[in-house]
């Protein structure tokens, strides 16, 4: 006589419902990851309930994504924050393996008869012009580091990234192409050449870029209905910006302020090498740290009341603010004083700028302070 409760499923029936092999279910039982709801004491047959389906499906999907079983357990049974950390770490590793595989395949394709493959992507002309305007100012001007005078353009899957840095500031703009065919890759283009290209493309509805394989040394072809241009990529190794972004601390302080008002406050400080920006509750103070004179007080959106004081090169911060869009700007400041400050357009998350803070001199006697 079968004493199995009626709401239980055999291992075969449950395996069909969750798209796992019965052998996999036995393995997960042995590993104590997915225990059956009931085991017949005589036959040893395993049985499962419908309530176990969500765990089984999540387990199946995590294993299909390549997670080790120890990481799967951390996601299934650990705290949400730990699960998020495990998944983000695995996703970064998967992407890095994908990039390495793409590079290896691209190298082999480039060596095959017929020459290296070509990738084409299509962007809006105004979008390309906007990306050039926002990113190019962050490129360096030091002849001793010519690669920093270039903008890195990366293209893969469904996005094109424009990246520039002079080591004191960093700018990243991501665009979604309307079409992208061919292998992923990257090239360096002189920042001034990109700015000129953006101005040329601005009035066209669409612009198509044709790029050879990375390292092919062939000119890029940029075309729209009004004509075409060729741009010769620059040589050099761009800084590993992805690793830098991954190493950033989460922001300890956030403030939203009127962008034009903050630019004006920086200008009002005159041609000084450093300004002090101090945050309080719902306000922001900009002053010259070398004097005890009056400061510009701006209305802002900030929840914390504890004052936070940071130094900036006003020219560098103003340049980042001018490259942003929209009436408001969001500043995200790390708890560590020497870490970059994130400057984001409040209404355009696809554009990111980082600005390095600078050391402030000692506060002068009677210096202003936000209460």
VOPAGU-2260 file (C-alpha; in pm, 1 decimal, decimal comma):
REM VOPAGU-2260
SITE   aa  ch    i         X         Y         Z
SITE  UNK   A    0       0,0       0,0       0,0
SITE  UNK   A    1     131,0     349,8     -94,6
SITE  UNK   A    2     140,6     573,8     215,4
SITE  UNK   A    3     274,6     876,2      23,8
SITE  UNK   A    4      68,1    1188,9     103,4
SITE  UNK   A    5    -141,8    1297,3    -199,5
SITE  UNK   A    6      16,8    1645,1    -233,0
SITE  UNK   A    7     364,4    1500,6    -293,5
SITE  UNK   A    8     525,0    1444,6    -633,2
SITE  UNK   A    9     763,1    1169,2    -727,7
SITE  UNK   A   10    1116,4    1272,6    -814,8
SITE  UNK   A   11    1044,0    1215,3   -1184,8
SITE  UNK   A   12     731,4    1433,3   -1182,6
SITE  UNK   A   13     906,2    1709,2    -989,2
SITE  UNK   A   14    1209,0    1691,9   -1219,8
SITE  UNK   A   15     983,1    1751,8   -1521,7
SITE  UNK   A   16     816,2    2050,3   -1355,8
SITE  UNK   A   17    1143,0    2225,6   -1269,1
SITE  UNK   A   18    1345,9    2113,4   -1573,6
SITE  UNK   A   19    1610,1    1930,6   -1371,6
SITE  UNK   A   20    1722,0    1573,2   -1419,3
SITE  UNK   A   21    1632,5    1327,0   -1141,6
SITE  UNK   A   22    2004,5    1257,5   -1103,8
SITE  UNK   A   23    2059,9    1630,7   -1037,6
SITE  UNK   A   24    1789,0    1628,1    -770,7
SITE  UNK   A   25    1955,0    1329,6    -602,1
SITE  UNK   A   26    2287,3    1513,1    -611,7
SITE  UNK   A   27    2137,0    1829,0    -456,0
SITE  UNK   A   28    1978,0    1612,3    -186,3
SITE  UNK   A   29    2314,6    1452,3    -108,2
SITE  UNK   A   30    2470,1    1801,7     -92,6
SITE  UNK   A   31    2188,9    1918,6     141,6
SITE  UNK   A   32    2100,9    2202,7     -96,5
SITE  UNK   A   33    1752,6    2084,2    -198,9
SITE  UNK   A   34    1613,9    1825,8      37,5
SITE  UNK   A   35    1304,3    1625,2     -60,8
SITE  UNK   A   36     990,9    1694,6     139,8
SITE  UNK   A   37     948,9    1325,1     211,3
SITE  UNK   A   38    1159,1    1009,3     175,6
SITE  UNK   A   39     983,3     674,4     188,3
SITE  UNK   A   40    1142,2     488,2     481,1
SITE  UNK   A   41    1105,7     152,6     305,4
SITE  UNK   A   42    1186,7     221,7     -60,4
SITE  UNK   A   43    1399,5     532,9     -16,8
SITE  UNK   A   44    1200,4     708,5    -291,7
SITE  UNK   A   45    1216,8    1088,9    -276,4
SITE  UNK   A   46     908,4    1309,7    -302,4
SITE  UNK   A   47     868,9    1686,9    -342,2
SITE  UNK   A   48     597,0    1950,9    -303,6
SITE  UNK   A   49     489,4    2240,4    -525,0
SITE  UNK   A   50     618,0    2480,8    -258,5
SITE  UNK   A   51     973,0    2367,1    -340,4
SITE  UNK   A   52     949,8    2471,4    -704,8
SITE  UNK   A   53    1076,0    2831,3    -663,1
SITE  UNK   A   54    1391,3    2716,5    -483,9
SITE  UNK   A   55    1450,7    2441,6    -740,4
SITE  UNK   A   56    1406,7    2681,1   -1034,1
SITE  UNK   A   57    1638,1    2940,5    -879,0
SITE  UNK   A   58    1893,9    2667,9    -809,7
SITE  UNK   A   59    1868,4    2552,5   -1170,8
SITE  UNK   A   60    1912,3    2905,0   -1307,8
SITE  UNK   A   61    2209,6    2985,3   -1084,7
SITE  UNK   A   62    2385,1    2665,7   -1186,9
SITE  UNK   A   63    2309,4    2740,3   -1554,0
SITE  UNK   A   64    2476,3    3079,1   -1502,5
SITE  UNK   A   65    2791,5    2897,3   -1391,6
SITE  UNK   A   66    2787,4    2965,6   -1015,8
SITE  UNK   A   67    2979,1    2725,3    -794,0
SITE  UNK   A   68    2758,2    2534,5    -552,9
SITE  UNK   A   69    2904,1    2719,6    -253,3
SITE  UNK   A   70    2803,0    3049,2    -415,7
SITE  UNK   A   71    2458,0    2908,9    -496,4
SITE  UNK   A   72    2407,8    2827,2    -127,9
SITE  UNK   A   73    2514,8    3180,0     -33,2
SITE  UNK   A   74    2249,8    3321,8    -266,2
SITE  UNK   A   75    1975,4    3079,1    -160,8
SITE  UNK   A   76    2028,4    3087,5     213,8
SITE  UNK   A   77    2241,2    3390,5     295,7
SITE  UNK   A   78    2145,4    3753,4     358,0
SITE  UNK   A   79    2038,5    3964,7      61,4
SITE  UNK   A   80    2348,8    4185,1      74,9
SITE  UNK   A   81    2577,6    3882,5      65,8
SITE  UNK   A   82    2380,2    3732,9    -223,1
SITE  UNK   A   83    2410,3    4057,1    -416,2
SITE  UNK   A   84    2786,4    4065,3    -359,7
SITE  UNK   A   85    2825,1    3704,6    -480,5
SITE  UNK   A   86    2619,2    3769,8    -794,7
SITE  UNK   A   87    2797,2    4094,3    -883,0
SITE  UNK   A   88    3135,7    3928,6    -839,5
SITE  UNK   A   89    3032,2    3637,8   -1060,2
SITE  UNK   A   90    2887,5    3868,4   -1323,8
SITE  UNK   A   91    3212,1    4068,4   -1337,6
SITE  UNK   A   92    3410,5    3745,5   -1378,3
SITE  UNK   A   93    3178,8    3625,4   -1656,5
SITE  UNK   A   94    3214,7    3954,2   -1842,9
SITE  UNK   A   95    3591,6    3946,3   -1809,9
SITE  UNK   A   96    3603,0    3590,9   -1944,9
SITE  UNK   A   97    3378,0    3701,3   -2229,2
SITE  UNK   A   98    3606,7    3991,9   -2317,6
SITE  UNK   A   99    3910,0    3764,1   -2310,9
SITE  UNK   A  100    3733,7    3512,9   -2535,1
SITE  UNK   A  101    3625,1    3789,0   -2774,0
SITE  UNK   A  102    3982,4    3915,9   -2795,3
SITE  UNK   A  103    4117,0    3566,7   -2866,4
SITE  UNK   A  104    3854,7    3500,0   -3134,0
SITE  UNK   A  105    3915,1    3843,3   -3287,6
SITE  UNK   A  106    4286,1    3773,7   -3311,5
SITE  UNK   A  107    4221,7    3444,2   -3491,3
SITE  UNK   A  108    3966,6    3602,1   -3725,1
SITE  UNK   A  109    4211,0    3877,8   -3807,9
SITE  UNK   A  110    4470,3    3621,3   -3911,6
SITE  UNK   A  111    4232,9    3437,6   -4148,4
SITE  UNK   A  112    4243,8    3502,7   -4525,2
SITE  UNK   A  113    4036,3    3802,9   -4625,0
SITE  UNK   A  114    4159,1    4037,0   -4354,6
SITE  UNK   A  115    4017,9    4136,4   -4017,0
SITE  UNK   A  116    3641,6    4171,2   -3964,4
SITE  UNK   A  117    3471,2    4508,7   -3960,8
SITE  UNK   A  118    3216,4    4629,8   -3705,6
SITE  UNK   A  119    2956,1    4891,1   -3792,5
SITE  UNK   A  120    2738,5    5078,8   -3547,3
SITE  UNK   A  121    2484,9    5353,5   -3601,4
SITE  UNK   A  122    2427,5    5643,0   -3361,6
SITE  UNK   A  123    2216,1    5954,4   -3368,9
SITE  UNK   A  124    2419,4    6251,0   -3492,4
SITE  UNK   A  125    2307,6    6468,2   -3201,4
SITE  UNK   A  126    2394,2    6186,7   -2958,6
SITE  UNK   A  127    2745,3    6156,9   -3098,7
SITE  UNK   A  128    2790,8    6533,9   -3075,7
SITE  UNK   A  129    2662,8    6533,2   -2716,7
SITE  UNK   A  130    2896,6    6249,8   -2614,9
SITE  UNK   A  131    3193,7    6432,0   -2769,7
SITE  UNK   A  132    3101,3    6756,9   -2592,4
SITE  UNK   A  133    3064,9    6586,5   -2256,5
SITE  UNK   A  134    3365,2    6353,6   -2261,5
SITE  UNK   A  135    3637,5    6533,1   -2459,9
SITE  UNK   A  136    3699,3    6805,1   -2193,9
SITE  UNK   A  137    3815,4    6534,4   -1950,6
SITE  UNK   A  138    4098,8    6430,5   -2182,7
SITE  UNK   A  139    4450,5    6536,1   -2086,1
SITE  UNK   A  140    4667,5    6803,1   -2247,4
SITE  UNK   A  141    5009,3    6683,4   -2129,3
SITE  UNK   A  142    5237,3    6605,2   -2429,3
SITE  UNK   A  143    5425,0    6364,5   -2204,5
SITE  UNK   A  144    5115,6    6140,7   -2183,5
SITE  UNK   A  145    4964,6    6148,6   -2534,3
SITE  UNK   A  146    4730,4    5855,4   -2473,1
SITE  UNK   A  147    4545,2    6065,1   -2212,5
SITE  UNK   A  148    4474,8    6319,5   -2485,0
SITE  UNK   A  149    4254,3    6058,6   -2651,5
SITE  UNK   A  150    3902,1    5932,8   -2595,4
SITE  UNK   A  151    3854,5    5557,6   -2571,0
SITE  UNK   A  152    3560,5    5431,4   -2776,6
SITE  UNK   A  153    3442,6    5079,6   -2688,3
SITE  UNK   A  154    3169,1    4893,9   -2868,0
SITE  UNK   A  155    3013,0    4563,8   -2764,9
SITE  UNK   A  156    2671,3    4400,4   -2782,4
SITE  UNK   A  157    2418,7    4682,9   -2744,4
SITE  UNK   A  158    2626,2    4979,6   -2624,6
SITE  UNK   A  159    2901,5    5218,2   -2726,0
SITE  UNK   A  160    3112,5    5379,5   -2452,9
SITE  UNK   A  161    3311,8    5703,1   -2473,6
SITE  UNK   A  162    3574,0    5734,8   -2196,9
SITE  UNK   A  163    3831,5    6004,7   -2117,1
SITE  UNK   A  164    4054,5    6091,1   -1822,5
SITE  UNK   A  165    4346,7    6317,7   -1738,2
SITE  UNK   A  166    4392,9    6138,1   -1401,2
SITE  UNK   A  167    4229,0    6429,2   -1215,3
SITE  UNK   A  168    3887,2    6383,7   -1370,2
SITE  UNK   A  169    3712,7    6105,4   -1553,3
SITE  UNK   A  170    3415,5    6109,3   -1792,4
SITE  UNK   A  171    3208,3    5821,9   -1926,5
SITE  UNK   A  172    2911,6    5845,5   -2164,3
SITE  UNK   A  173    2719,9    5538,7   -2279,0
SITE  UNK   A  174    2510,2    5537,5   -2598,1
SITE  UNK   A  175    2273,4    5271,1   -2729,7
SITE  UNK   A  176    2329,5    5223,0   -3103,8
SITE  UNK   A  177    2028,3    5169,2   -3326,9
SITE  UNK   A  178    2231,0    4895,5   -3498,9
SITE  UNK   A  179    2559,2    4715,8   -3422,4
SITE  UNK   A  180    2699,6    4435,5   -3635,3
SITE  UNK   A  181    3036,2    4264,3   -3608,0
SITE  UNK   A  182    3270,8    4174,7   -3324,2
SITE  UNK   A  183    3324,8    4397,4   -3019,5
SITE  UNK   A  184    3632,7    4617,4   -3005,0
SITE  UNK   A  185    3782,7    4949,1   -2905,8
SITE  UNK   A  186    3986,5    5231,6   -3050,2
SITE  UNK   A  187    4146,7    5555,6   -2936,6
SITE  UNK   A  188    4063,1    5883,5   -3106,3
SITE  UNK   A  189    4224,5    6220,5   -3039,2
SITE  UNK   A  190    3988,9    6427,7   -2822,4
SITE  UNK   A  191    4001,8    6729,6   -3054,9
SITE  UNK   A  192    3933,4    6504,5   -3353,9
SITE  UNK   A  193    3631,2    6357,5   -3174,7
SITE  UNK   A  194    3500,3    6706,5   -3092,7
SITE  UNK   A  195    3534,7    6807,1   -3459,1
SITE  UNK   A  196    3364,0    6485,2   -3566,0
SITE  UNK   A  197    3077,0    6554,3   -3328,4
SITE  UNK   A  198    3029,6    6903,8   -3467,8
SITE  UNK   A  199    3025,7    6762,3   -3822,4
SITE  UNK   A  200    2770,9    6493,7   -3730,3
SITE  UNK   A  201    2542,0    6705,0   -3510,5
SITE  UNK   A  202    2285,7    6797,5   -3777,2
SITE  UNK   A  203    2249,3    6447,1   -3918,3
SITE  UNK   A  204    1976,8    6214,9   -3793,9
SITE  UNK   A  205    2209,8    5913,4   -3803,3
SITE  UNK   A  206    2582,1    5849,8   -3829,4
SITE  UNK   A  207    2740,3    5512,1   -3906,0
SITE  UNK   A  208    3089,7    5423,2   -3787,6
SITE  UNK   A  209    3280,8    5139,0   -3955,5
SITE  UNK   A  210    3577,1    5014,8   -3749,4
SITE  UNK   A  211    3826,1    4737,7   -3817,5
SITE  UNK   A  212    3936,3    4489,0   -3555,6
SITE  UNK   A  213    4122,9    4623,5   -3254,5
SITE  UNK   A  214    4485,1    4686,7   -3346,2
SITE  UNK   A  215    4417,9    4657,8   -3719,9
SITE  UNK   A  216    4568,9    5002,3   -3780,1
SITE  UNK   A  217    4313,9    5095,3   -4046,7
SITE  UNK   A  218    4126,4    5427,9   -4053,2
SITE  UNK   A  219    3771,2    5449,6   -3922,8
SITE  UNK   A  220    3505,9    5547,9   -4172,1
SITE  UNK   A  221    3230,7    5774,6   -4043,0
SITE  UNK   A  222    2945,0    5850,9   -4279,1
SITE  UNK   A  223    2602,4    6010,6   -4293,5
SITE  UNK   A  224    2381,2    6111,8   -4586,9
SITE  UNK   A  225    2577,3    6435,3   -4630,9
SITE  UNK   A  226    2917,4    6271,8   -4676,4
SITE  UNK   A  227    3185,0    6068,7   -4504,0
SITE  UNK   A  228    3510,4    6117,1   -4314,7
SITE  UNK   A  229    3806,0    5899,8   -4224,7
SITE  UNK   A  230    3967,6    5913,3   -3881,6
SITE  UNK   A  231    4297,5    5743,8   -3798,9
SITE  UNK   A  232    4292,1    5580,3   -3452,6
SITE  UNK   A  233    4577,0    5661,4   -3213,9
SITE  UNK   A  234    4818,0    5408,8   -3069,6
SITE  UNK   A  235    4863,7    5335,9   -2700,3
SITE  UNK   A  236    4717,4    5154,4   -2400,9
SITE  UNK   A  237    4434,3    5339,8   -2227,8
SITE  UNK   A  238    4419,7    5318,2   -1844,8
SITE  UNK   A  239    4221,0    5024,7   -1703,4
SITE  UNK   A  240    3917,8    5233,0   -1613,6
SITE  UNK   A  241    3685,2    4938,3   -1544,3
SITE  UNK   A  242    3905,3    4823,0   -1257,4
SITE  UNK   A  243    3911,7    5177,7   -1122,9
SITE  UNK   A  244    3532,4    5203,1   -1128,5
SITE  UNK   A  245    3493,9    4861,4    -966,1
SITE  UNK   A  246    3723,5    4968,0    -680,6
SITE  UNK   A  247    3523,8    5280,8    -592,7
SITE  UNK   A  248    3365,0    5299,6    -249,8
SITE  UNK   A  249    2995,4    5361,3    -222,7
SITE  UNK   A  250    2906,2    5726,3    -159,1
SITE  UNK   A  251    2883,2    5835,9     202,7
SITE  UNK   A  252    2727,1    6175,7     123,6
SITE  UNK   A  253    2488,6    6288,1    -150,7
SITE  UNK   A  254    2367,8    6635,6    -239,4
SITE  UNK   A  255    2159,9    6774,3    -527,6
SITE  UNK   A  256    2216,8    7138,8    -620,1
SITE  UNK   A  257    2133,7    7380,4    -900,5
SITE  UNK   A  258    2405,0    7328,7   -1161,5
SITE  UNK   A  259    2421,5    7685,7   -1294,9
SITE  UNK   A  260    2422,1    7830,7    -942,2
SITE  UNK   A  261    2716,2    7610,6    -841,9
SITE  UNK   A  262    2911,9    7712,9   -1152,4
SITE  UNK   A  263    2843,5    8078,5   -1071,0
SITE  UNK   A  264    2958,7    8027,2    -710,9
SITE  UNK   A  265    3285,1    7876,5    -834,5
SITE  UNK   A  266    3336,9    8169,9   -1070,9
SITE  UNK   A  267    3272,6    8414,4    -786,2
SITE  UNK   A  268    3575,2    8276,0    -600,6
SITE  UNK   A  269    3808,2    8421,1    -864,8
SITE  UNK   A  270    4111,4    8252,1   -1009,9
SITE  UNK   A  271    4213,0    8061,5    -698,5
SITE  UNK   A  272    4373,0    7714,7    -719,1
SITE  UNK   A  273    4134,9    7558,2    -467,9
SITE  UNK   A  274    3785,8    7621,0    -334,0
SITE  UNK   A  275    3609,8    7470,8     -34,5
SITE  UNK   A  276    3269,5    7307,1     -85,4
SITE  UNK   A  277    3088,6    7239,1     240,1
SITE  UNK   A  278    2765,7    7044,9     271,9
SITE  UNK   A  279    2500,9    7091,0     538,5
SITE  UNK   A  280    2135,6    6998,6     562,7
SITE  UNK   A  281    1959,6    7125,7     250,1
SITE  UNK   A  282    2238,0    7374,4     172,5
SITE  UNK   A  283    2581,9    7400,1      19,9
SITE  UNK   A  284    2855,2    7657,4      86,0
SITE  UNK   A  285    3129,5    7754,2    -161,8
SITE  UNK   A  286    3418,3    7966,2     -35,7
SITE  UNK   A  287    3782,9    8056,1     -77,9
SITE  UNK   A  288    3969,3    7862,0     189,3
SITE  UNK   A  289    4253,8    8115,7     201,1
SITE  UNK   A  290    4032,6    8394,0     341,3
SITE  UNK   A  291    3770,4    8432,2     606,7
SITE  UNK   A  292    3547,5    8628,5     371,3
SITE  UNK   A  293    3185,6    8562,8     277,0
SITE  UNK   A  294    3085,8    8242,3     104,6
SITE  UNK   A  295    2822,3    8164,2    -157,0
SITE  UNK   A  296    2533,3    7983,3       8,5
SITE  UNK   A  297    2321,7    7765,2    -222,1
SITE  UNK   A  298    1997,4    7581,9    -154,3
SITE  UNK   A  299    2044,0    7206,5    -193,4
SITE  UNK   A  300    1875,4    6874,5    -126,1
SITE  UNK   A  301    2057,8    6674,6     142,1
SITE  UNK   A  302    1925,4    6475,7     435,5
SITE  UNK   A  303    2233,5    6463,8     661,1
SITE  UNK   A  304    2299,0    6756,7     893,6
SITE  UNK   A  305    2665,2    6682,1     972,2
SITE  UNK   A  306    2891,8    6923,6     778,9
SITE  UNK   A  307    3122,2    6772,4     516,2
SITE  UNK   A  308    3399,2    6991,0     372,0
SITE  UNK   A  309    3584,7    6902,7      50,9
SITE  UNK   A  310    3840,7    7089,7    -159,3
SITE  UNK   A  311    3830,8    7114,4    -539,7
SITE  UNK   A  312    4026,6    7271,5    -818,0
SITE  UNK   A  313    3749,6    7510,6    -934,4
SITE  UNK   A  314    3846,9    7486,0   -1301,5
SITE  UNK   A  315    3826,6    7106,7   -1294,8
SITE  UNK   A  316    3496,7    7097,1   -1105,2
SITE  UNK   A  317    3344,6    7369,6   -1326,2
SITE  UNK   A  318    3443,0    7177,9   -1638,7
SITE  UNK   A  319    3266,8    6867,6   -1508,5
SITE  UNK   A  320    2957,0    7070,9   -1422,5
SITE  UNK   A  321    2950,0    7237,3   -1764,3
SITE  UNK   A  322    2967,2    6897,1   -1935,9
SITE  UNK   A  323    2662,4    6778,3   -1741,2
SITE  UNK   A  324    2308,2    6836,0   -1862,7
SITE  UNK   A  325    1986,6    6950,3   -1701,7
SITE  UNK   A  326    1925,3    7210,5   -1430,7
SITE  UNK   A  327    2038,3    6996,5   -1136,0
SITE  UNK   A  328    2353,3    6804,2   -1053,8
SITE  UNK   A  329    2413,5    6526,0    -801,9
SITE  UNK   A  330    2742,4    6510,4    -608,6
SITE  UNK   A  331    2833,3    6180,7    -443,1
SITE  UNK   A  332    3123,0    6208,3    -196,3
SITE  UNK   A  333    3311,7    5915,8     -42,3
SITE  UNK   A  334    3391,2    5893,4     325,9
SITE  UNK   A  335    3762,2    5874,0     233,0
SITE  UNK   A  336    3891,7    6227,4     166,1
SITE  UNK   A  337    4124,0    6130,2    -120,8
SITE  UNK   A  338    3865,8    5931,8    -320,4
SITE  UNK   A  339    3705,7    6066,6    -639,9
SITE  UNK   A  340    3380,9    6259,1    -618,4
SITE  UNK   A  341    3106,3    6147,3    -856,1
SITE  UNK   A  342    2933,7    6427,4   -1048,2
SITE  UNK   A  343    2615,6    6310,3   -1217,7
SITE  UNK   A  344    2347,3    6475,8   -1420,8
SITE  UNK   A  345    2033,7    6428,4   -1216,2
SITE  UNK   A  346    1830,8    6344,0   -1528,4
SITE  UNK   A  347    2089,3    6154,4   -1736,9
SITE  UNK   A  348    2230,5    5845,4   -1570,7
SITE  UNK   A  349    2423,4    5741,1   -1884,0
SITE  UNK   A  350    2680,5    6019,5   -1827,2
SITE  UNK   A  351    2923,4    5990,4   -1536,2
SITE  UNK   A  352    3205,2    6222,4   -1432,2
SITE  UNK   A  353    3459,0    6170,3   -1153,9
SITE  UNK   A  354    3656,9    6460,8   -1007,8
SITE  UNK   A  355    3952,9    6422,3    -775,9
SITE  UNK   A  356    3932,9    6640,5    -461,4
SITE  UNK   A  357    4234,3    6845,1    -354,2
SITE  UNK   A  358    4378,8    6914,0     -13,1
SITE  UNK   A  359    4241,8    7216,4     169,2
SITE  UNK   A  360    4460,0    7456,0     370,3
SITE  UNK   A  361    4378,6    7504,5     734,9
SITE  UNK   A  362    4055,2    7689,7     793,3
SITE  UNK   A  363    4124,3    8061,5     853,7
SITE  UNK   A  364    4011,1    8214,0    1183,9
SITE  UNK   A  365    3644,3    8304,2    1169,1
SITE  UNK   A  366    3591,0    8110,7     844,9
SITE  UNK   A  367    3231,2    8050,1     741,3
SITE  UNK   A  368    3061,4    7723,7     822,2
SITE  UNK   A  369    2728,7    7564,8     754,9
SITE  UNK   A  370    2522,3    7500,8    1061,3
